């Protein structure tokens, strides 16, 4: 089995959004979900599309065009699906984040330091 490439924070966010959205994962819905995760920080729609292209070229996700719809002026949507390599990379990054969280909590001796927005 091939080792998953390491992924950056925006890639983690995009893969998480695709995982959460399932069949509803297309550019605008992915962008909206990423912005929920990064609140109050904004992420440009262009950055999302660049990241989607990069993840697709790495084999972590695939895309397909839907049938055109009248609601979209006869245009199709490009929908994205998480592939096994992307799921594996996302799991590895989550395990690393959990280890970091545990180490930070231990180093701070249980003091609360996370501010909710």
N, C-alpha and C positions, 0 to 999 in steps of 0.2 A: 504494500500500500504506500502510495506517495505521501510524503510529508506536506502538510498544508503550508502555504506561504504565510509569513506573519502579515498581519494587516494593521493599518493605522486606525486612528480614532474615527475619522469620518467613514472609513470602510466598515468599521464595526457598527456604527450607527445605521448606515444604509442597509447592511445585511440584517440587522435587528428589525428594521422597519419592514423589509421584505418578508421576513419570517412572520412577523405579526400580521401583516396585511393579507397574506395568502394570495388568493386569486385576484384581489383588488390592488395588487402592487404594480402601479404605473407611476411615471415621473412625478406628477402633482401629488398623489397620495403619499408617495415615499417622502417627498419634500416636507409635507405637512407633518408626518409622523416624526421625521428627524427633528423638525423644529420643536415638537412637543418634548422630545428628549433633551434638547440643548437649551431649553428656556432658561434664561431670557436672551441667550445669545442667538443671533440670526445666522442662517446658512443660506447662501444664494442657490437659486434653482440651477444655475449654471454649474456650480460645484457639485451638485447632486448628479447631473448628467455626465460630467467628466468622470466622477467616481463610478457610476454605473457602467460606463464604457470600459474603464480600467478593470473592474471586477469581472466583467464578461470576458475580456481578453485573457484574464488569469484562469478562466474556467470555473469561477466560483458561482456564477449565475448564468442563466440563459434568458433570452427575450423572444417574444413573438408579437406579431401585430394582430390585433383583433379585427373583426369585420368593421367597416365604416358605419357610423351611426348618424342619424339626422341631428341628434342633440349636439354632436361635435361638428356640425356643418359638413357631414359626409367624410370626415377624417377618421382614421383608425387610431387606436391607442397602442402604445408599445408596453406590454405587460412583462414583468420580470418574475423569474422563479429561481429560488435558491437551489444550487446543486450540492452534491455530497461534499465536494471540496470546500465550498463556502460554508456549509454547516459545520464541518470539522474545524475550519479556521475560526469561526465564531465561538464554538465551544472552547477551543484552546484559549482564546482571548478572555472568555468569561472565567475560566479556571484561574488564569493569571490575575485577573482583576480581583477575584475572591481572595487569593493569597495576599495580594497587596492590601485589601481592605482589612483582613485579619491582622496583618502585621502592623498596620497603622493603628488599629484599635488597641492592640497590645502595647504598642509604644506610648500611646497617650493614656494608658491606664483607665480606659473607659470614659474619659472626658468626652462630652458631646462637642463636636466640631463641625458638623455638617449643617449648613443653613439651607432650609427649604425655601423655594421661591414661590 
